[in-house]
Amino acid sequence: MLNPKTIVKLSNSIGLIAILLLLFWVFGFIVTEIFDLQLISFRKEFFGISILALLSLMAGALILNIMFNLSRIASRGEPQSEDSPQKVKRLKWILLSGFPIVAIALFAGDNYYKEIASKKSLEFAKHLQTQLAEEVELEAYEFNKNWIGKSEKTLSFINQLNGRPGNLSLIWQDTLNGKKHFFSISEYYENDEDSSAFEKETYLLLPNKEKSEEFEKLLNGEQKTIQLERSGRNFESFIPFTQHQKTFILQFNEYQ
């Protein structure tokens, strides 16, 4: 049967565990936000509720401690436990080792999540590449209002066909003022009736040097494999494909 002394010890343990959980939980949230880790998606509402729950647990343990500690006043003459220095030492080790363990777990989980997410993105990119080779076909390339409009509708159709949230863009290479440049259209581009909206300058894509070299290799056939890039939860797939003897890059951008 539980006596007041045992209940006081139990409430102390509960309060201590709640404090440790609160410290590690807040620490995990800070690390996740600073380094943009993906193991745990901290929603503000969920985080607030979890903090409130831990504080409630601490408050309940404190109330129990106060209530049952009053009944221990009569037992002042009892010998004190000699293991309190050991408990303090144990608590110090928990605090010193707990924070690195939480950080390592968060980073390890983040790497695991990114590997799984990258694999899924690559599998879907391969599926899109197969669709472009067997099911979906663009019209023969000719820069004009008709080809732009139909290609944008084709991109929208591909997205609807697969039902996966993300943004599709089409990248190709053409000449402008006698020089080679990259151009791009997106399924979300809104055309208007102004003829200037269908000039090449409107669709001009100006990537940096590194990206330009990557596009060049994909469009020239030097690099035929799908290129996958990730930044946090953003995943970009660059899928080369050829139709009507012209090579394009399908860019799929998604947030996981």
MARZASE-398629 format. One record per residue (C-alpha): residue number from 1; residue in three letters; y, z, x. Coordinates in nm, 2 decimals, padded with zeros to 4 digits, always signed. Example, Ala and Ser with C-alpha at 12.3 -4.5 7.8 and 13.67 -1.06 7.14 Angstrom:
BEGIN
<atom 1 ALA <-00.45 +00.78 +01.23>>
<atom 2 SER <-00.11 +00.71 +01.37>>
% end
This chain:
BEGIN
<atom 1 MET <+00.00 +00.00 +00.00>>
<atom 2 LEU <+00.35 -00.09 +00.13>>
<atom 3 ASN <+00.56 +00.21 +00.21>>
<atom 4 PRO <+00.94 +00.20 +00.26>>
<atom 5 LYS <+00.91 +00.18 +00.64>>
<atom 6 THR <+00.68 -00.12 +00.62>>
<atom 7 ILE <+00.91 -00.29 +00.37>>
<atom 8 VAL <+01.21 -00.23 +00.59>>
<atom 9 LYS <+01.02 -00.39 +00.88>>
<atom 10 LEU <+00.92 -00.68 +00.66>>
<atom 11 SER <+01.27 -00.74 +00.54>>
<atom 12 ASN <+01.40 -00.72 +00.90>>
<atom 13 SER <+01.15 -00.99 +01.00>>
<atom 14 ILE <+01.24 -01.21 +00.70>>
<atom 15 GLY <+01.61 -01.18 +00.79>>
<atom 16 LEU <+01.55 -01.25 +01.15>>
<atom 17 ILE <+01.34 -01.56 +01.07>>
<atom 18 ALA <+01.61 -01.68 +00.83>>
<atom 19 ILE <+01.88 -01.64 +01.10>>
<atom 20 LEU <+01.67 -01.83 +01.35>>
<atom 21 LEU <+01.60 -02.11 +01.10>>
<atom 22 LEU <+01.97 -02.13 +01.02>>
<atom 23 LEU <+02.07 -02.16 +01.39>>
<atom 24 PHE <+01.81 -02.42 +01.46>>
<atom 25 TRP <+01.89 -02.61 +01.14>>
<atom 26 VAL <+02.26 -02.63 +01.22>>
<atom 27 PHE <+02.18 -02.72 +01.58>>
<atom 28 GLY <+01.95 -03.00 +01.47>>
<atom 29 PHE <+02.22 -03.13 +01.23>>
<atom 30 ILE <+02.48 -03.13 +01.51>>
<atom 31 VAL <+02.24 -03.31 +01.76>>
<atom 32 THR <+02.15 -03.57 +01.49>>
<atom 33 GLU <+02.51 -03.64 +01.41>>
<atom 34 ILE <+02.63 -03.67 +01.77>>
<atom 35 PHE <+02.35 -03.89 +01.89>>
<atom 36 ASP <+02.29 -04.07 +01.56>>
<atom 37 LEU <+01.92 -03.98 +01.55>>
<atom 38 GLN <+01.71 -04.11 +01.27>>
<atom 39 LEU <+01.42 -03.86 +01.24>>
<atom 40 ILE <+01.60 -03.67 +00.96>>
<atom 41 SER <+01.85 -03.82 +00.73>>
<atom 42 PHE <+02.09 -03.53 +00.68>>
<atom 43 ARG <+02.26 -03.58 +00.34>>
<atom 44 LYS <+02.56 -03.36 +00.30>>
<atom 45 GLU <+02.43 -03.24 -00.04>>
<atom 46 PHE <+02.08 -03.16 +00.09>>
<atom 47 PHE <+02.22 -03.00 +00.40>>
<atom 48 GLY <+02.45 -02.78 +00.20>>
<atom 49 ILE <+02.17 -02.67 -00.04>>
<atom 50 SER <+01.94 -02.59 +00.26>>
<atom 51 ILE <+02.22 -02.37 +00.42>>
<atom 52 LEU <+02.27 -02.19 +00.09>>
<atom 53 ALA <+01.90 -02.13 +00.05>>
<atom 54 LEU <+01.88 -01.97 +00.40>>
<atom 55 LEU <+02.19 -01.76 +00.34>>
<atom 56 SER <+02.03 -01.64 +00.01>>
<atom 57 LEU <+01.71 -01.55 +00.19>>
<atom 58 MET <+01.92 -01.35 +00.45>>
<atom 59 ALA <+02.11 -01.18 +00.17>>
<atom 60 GLY <+01.79 -01.09 -00.01>>
<atom 61 ALA <+01.64 -00.94 +00.31>>
<atom 62 LEU <+01.96 -00.74 +00.37>>
<atom 63 ILE <+01.96 -00.59 +00.02>>
<atom 64 LEU <+01.59 -00.49 +00.06>>
<atom 65 ASN <+01.66 -00.34 +00.39>>
<atom 66 ILE <+01.95 -00.13 +00.26>>
<atom 67 MET <+01.75 -00.02 -00.04>>
<atom 68 PHE <+01.44 +00.09 +00.14>>
<atom 69 ASN <+01.61 +00.21 +00.45>>
<atom 70 LEU <+01.76 +00.49 +00.25>>
<atom 71 SER <+01.42 +00.63 +00.19>>
<atom 72 ARG <+01.35 +00.64 +00.56>>
<atom 73 ILE <+01.63 +00.90 +00.62>>
<atom 74 ALA <+01.38 +01.18 +00.56>>
<atom 75 SER <+01.16 +01.06 +00.84>>
<atom 76 ARG <+01.41 +01.09 +01.12>>
<atom 77 GLY <+01.17 +01.31 +01.31>>
<atom 78 GLU <+00.91 +01.05 +01.35>>
<atom 79 PRO <+00.86 +00.90 +01.70>>
<atom 80 GLN <+01.04 +00.57 +01.76>>
<atom 81 SER <+00.85 +00.26 +01.82>>
<atom 82 GLU <+00.84 +00.18 +02.19>>
<atom 83 ASP <+00.79 -00.19 +02.15>>
<atom 84 SER <+01.16 -00.27 +02.06>>
<atom 85 PRO <+01.24 -00.38 +02.42>>
<atom 86 GLN <+00.95 -00.62 +02.39>>
<atom 87 LYS <+01.08 -00.75 +02.06>>
<atom 88 VAL <+01.42 -00.80 +02.21>>
<atom 89 LYS <+01.27 -00.99 +02.50>>
<atom 90 ARG <+01.06 -01.20 +02.27>>
<atom 91 LEU <+01.37 -01.28 +02.06>>
<atom 92 LYS <+01.55 -01.40 +02.38>>
<atom 93 TRP <+01.26 -01.63 +02.47>>
<atom 94 ILE <+01.25 -01.77 +02.12>>
<atom 95 LEU <+01.63 -01.85 +02.13>>
<atom 96 LEU <+01.61 -01.99 +02.48>>
<atom 97 SER <+01.31 -02.21 +02.42>>
<atom 98 GLY <+01.38 -02.29 +02.05>>
<atom 99 PHE <+01.69 -02.51 +02.11>>
<atom 100 PRO <+01.53 -02.74 +02.37>>
<atom 101 ILE <+01.22 -02.77 +02.15>>
<atom 102 VAL <+01.43 -02.87 +01.85>>
<atom 103 ALA <+01.62 -03.13 +02.06>>
<atom 104 ILE <+01.31 -03.28 +02.21>>
<atom 105 ALA <+01.14 -03.30 +01.87>>
<atom 106 LEU <+01.45 -03.48 +01.72>>
<atom 107 PHE <+01.47 -03.73 +02.01>>
<atom 108 ALA <+01.09 -03.79 +02.00>>
<atom 109 GLY <+01.10 -03.84 +01.63>>
<atom 110 ASP <+01.39 -04.07 +01.66>>
<atom 111 ASN <+01.21 -04.29 +01.91>>
<atom 112 TYR <+00.90 -04.29 +01.68>>
<atom 113 TYR <+01.11 -04.39 +01.38>>
<atom 114 LYS <+01.28 -04.67 +01.57>>
<atom 115 GLU <+00.95 -04.81 +01.69>>
<atom 116 ILE <+00.81 -04.82 +01.34>>
<atom 117 ALA <+01.13 -04.96 +01.19>>
<atom 118 SER <+01.14 -05.23 +01.47>>
<atom 119 LYS <+00.78 -05.33 +01.40>>
<atom 120 LYS <+00.85 -05.37 +01.02>>
<atom 121 SER <+01.17 -05.57 +01.09>>
<atom 122 LEU <+00.98 -05.80 +01.33>>
<atom 123 GLU <+00.69 -05.85 +01.08>>
<atom 124 PHE <+00.95 -05.95 +00.81>>
<atom 125 ALA <+01.13 -06.18 +01.05>>
<atom 126 LYS <+00.80 -06.36 +01.12>>
<atom 127 HIS <+00.74 -06.39 +00.74>>
<atom 128 LEU <+01.09 -06.55 +00.70>>
<atom 129 GLN <+01.00 -06.79 +00.99>>
<atom 130 THR <+00.68 -06.89 +00.80>>
<atom 131 GLN <+00.88 -06.94 +00.48>>
<atom 132 LEU <+01.12 -07.17 +00.65>>
<atom 133 ALA <+00.84 -07.37 +00.80>>
<atom 134 GLU <+00.63 -07.40 +00.48>>
<atom 135 GLU <+00.82 -07.31 +00.16>>
<atom 136 VAL <+01.20 -07.33 +00.20>>
<atom 137 GLU <+01.38 -07.64 +00.33>>
<atom 138 LEU <+01.75 -07.71 +00.39>>
<atom 139 GLU <+01.90 -08.05 +00.34>>
<atom 140 ALA <+01.95 -08.28 +00.64>>
<atom 141 TYR <+02.25 -08.15 +00.83>>
<atom 142 GLU <+02.59 -08.31 +00.77>>
<atom 143 PHE <+02.90 -08.10 +00.78>>
<atom 144 ASN <+03.05 -08.14 +00.43>>
<atom 145 LYS <+03.12 -07.94 +00.12>>
<atom 146 ASN <+02.79 -08.03 -00.04>>
<atom 147 TRP <+02.57 -07.92 +00.25>>
<atom 148 ILE <+02.77 -07.59 +00.30>>
<atom 149 GLY <+02.73 -07.50 -00.07>>
<atom 150 LYS <+02.36 -07.59 -00.10>>
<atom 151 SER <+02.28 -07.41 +00.23>>
<atom 152 GLU <+02.45 -07.09 +00.10>>
<atom 153 LYS <+02.25 -07.11 -00.22>>
<atom 154 THR <+01.94 -07.15 -00.01>>
<atom 155 LEU <+02.01 -06.84 +00.18>>
<atom 156 SER <+02.07 -06.65 -00.14>>
<atom 157 PHE <+01.74 -06.79 -00.28>>
<atom 158 ILE <+01.55 -06.67 +00.03>>
<atom 159 ASN <+01.69 -06.32 -00.01>>
<atom 160 GLN <+01.60 -06.31 -00.38>>
<atom 161 LEU <+01.26 -06.45 -00.31>>
<atom 162 ASN <+01.17 -06.17 -00.07>>
<atom 163 GLY <+01.36 -05.89 -00.26>>
<atom 164 ARG <+01.45 -05.71 +00.06>>
<atom 165 PRO <+01.80 -05.57 +00.10>>
<atom 166 GLY <+01.98 -05.74 +00.39>>
<atom 167 ASN <+02.23 -06.01 +00.48>>
<atom 168 LEU <+02.12 -06.36 +00.57>>
<atom 169 SER <+02.33 -06.59 +00.79>>
<atom 170 LEU <+02.27 -06.94 +00.92>>
<atom 171 ILE <+02.38 -07.03 +01.28>>
<atom 172 TRP <+02.39 -07.37 +01.43>>
<atom 173 GLN <+02.57 -07.57 +01.70>>
<atom 174 ASP <+02.80 -07.87 +01.66>>
<atom 175 THR <+03.10 -08.02 +01.82>>
<atom 176 LEU <+03.47 -07.94 +01.75>>
<atom 177 ASN <+03.74 -08.13 +01.93>>
<atom 178 GLY <+03.48 -08.28 +02.16>>
<atom 179 LYS <+03.33 -07.95 +02.27>>
<atom 180 LYS <+03.02 -07.77 +02.16>>
<atom 181 HIS <+03.06 -07.46 +01.95>>
<atom 182 PHE <+02.86 -07.23 +01.73>>
<atom 183 PHE <+02.90 -07.21 +01.36>>
<atom 184 SER <+02.78 -06.98 +01.09>>
<atom 185 ILE <+02.76 -06.94 +00.71>>
<atom 186 SER <+02.65 -06.65 +00.50>>
<atom 187 GLU <+02.50 -06.62 +00.16>>
<atom 188 TYR <+02.80 -06.41 +00.06>>
<atom 189 TYR <+03.07 -06.65 +00.17>>
<atom 190 GLU <+03.29 -06.73 -00.12>>
<atom 191 ASN <+03.40 -07.10 -00.13>>
<atom 192 ASP <+03.72 -07.20 -00.30>>
<atom 193 GLU <+03.85 -07.54 -00.40>>
<atom 194 ASP <+04.10 -07.56 -00.11>>
<atom 195 SER <+03.97 -07.84 +00.12>>
<atom 196 SER <+04.07 -07.64 +00.42>>
<atom 197 ALA <+03.80 -07.39 +00.34>>
<atom 198 PHE <+03.55 -07.66 +00.44>>
<atom 199 GLU <+03.69 -07.75 +00.77>>
<atom 200 LYS <+03.48 -07.66 +01.08>>
<atom 201 GLU <+03.73 -07.40 +01.20>>
<atom 202 THR <+03.65 -07.19 +00.89>>
<atom 203 TYR <+03.29 -07.15 +01.00>>
<atom 204 LEU <+03.35 -07.12 +01.37>>
<atom 205 LEU <+03.15 -06.84 +01.54>>
<atom 206 LEU <+03.28 -06.69 +01.86>>
<atom 207 PRO <+03.01 -06.47 +02.02>>
<atom 208 ASN <+03.05 -06.31 +02.36>>
<atom 209 LYS <+02.91 -06.47 +02.67>>
<atom 210 GLU <+02.57 -06.28 +02.66>>
<atom 211 LYS <+02.52 -06.37 +02.29>>
<atom 212 SER <+02.63 -06.73 +02.35>>
<atom 213 GLU <+02.36 -06.77 +02.62>>
<atom 214 GLU <+02.10 -06.62 +02.38>>
<atom 215 PHE <+02.20 -06.86 +02.10>>
<atom 216 GLU <+02.20 -07.15 +02.35>>
<atom 217 LYS <+01.84 -07.08 +02.45>>
<atom 218 LEU <+01.72 -07.04 +02.09>>
<atom 219 LEU <+01.89 -07.36 +01.97>>
<atom 220 ASN <+01.77 -07.56 +02.28>>
<atom 221 GLY <+01.41 -07.45 +02.24>>
<atom 222 GLU <+01.41 -07.26 +02.57>>
<atom 223 GLN <+01.34 -06.94 +02.38>>
<atom 224 LYS <+01.12 -06.98 +02.07>>
<atom 225 THR <+01.03 -06.63 +01.99>>
<atom 226 ILE <+01.22 -06.41 +01.74>>
<atom 227 GLN <+01.49 -06.19 +01.90>>
<atom 228 LEU <+01.52 -05.84 +01.75>>
<atom 229 GLU <+01.81 -05.61 +01.82>>
<atom 230 ARG <+01.88 -05.27 +01.69>>
<atom 231 SER <+02.18 -05.03 +01.69>>
<atom 232 GLY <+02.11 -04.70 +01.52>>
<atom 233 ARG <+01.97 -04.80 +01.17>>
<atom 234 ASN <+02.10 -05.15 +01.19>>
<atom 235 PHE <+01.84 -05.42 +01.28>>
<atom 236 GLU <+01.93 -05.78 +01.35>>
<atom 237 SER <+01.67 -06.05 +01.37>>
<atom 238 PHE <+01.75 -06.40 +01.51>>
<atom 239 ILE <+01.49 -06.65 +01.39>>
<atom 240 PRO <+01.48 -07.00 +01.54>>
<atom 241 PHE <+01.35 -07.28 +01.32>>
<atom 242 THR <+01.38 -07.66 +01.31>>
<atom 243 GLN <+01.42 -07.88 +01.01>>
<atom 244 HIS <+01.51 -08.25 +01.00>>
<atom 245 GLN <+01.51 -08.26 +01.38>>
<atom 246 LYS <+01.79 -08.00 +01.40>>
<atom 247 THR <+01.74 -07.64 +01.52>>
<atom 248 PHE <+01.90 -07.35 +01.34>>
<atom 249 ILE <+01.90 -06.97 +01.38>>
<atom 250 LEU <+01.84 -06.76 +01.07>>
<atom 251 GLN <+02.01 -06.42 +01.12>>
<atom 252 PHE <+01.88 -06.13 +00.91>>
<atom 253 ASN <+02.08 -05.81 +00.92>>
<atom 254 GLU <+01.94 -05.50 +00.75>>
<atom 255 TYR <+02.00 -05.13 +00.74>>
<atom 256 GLN <+01.70 -04.90 +00.74>>
% end
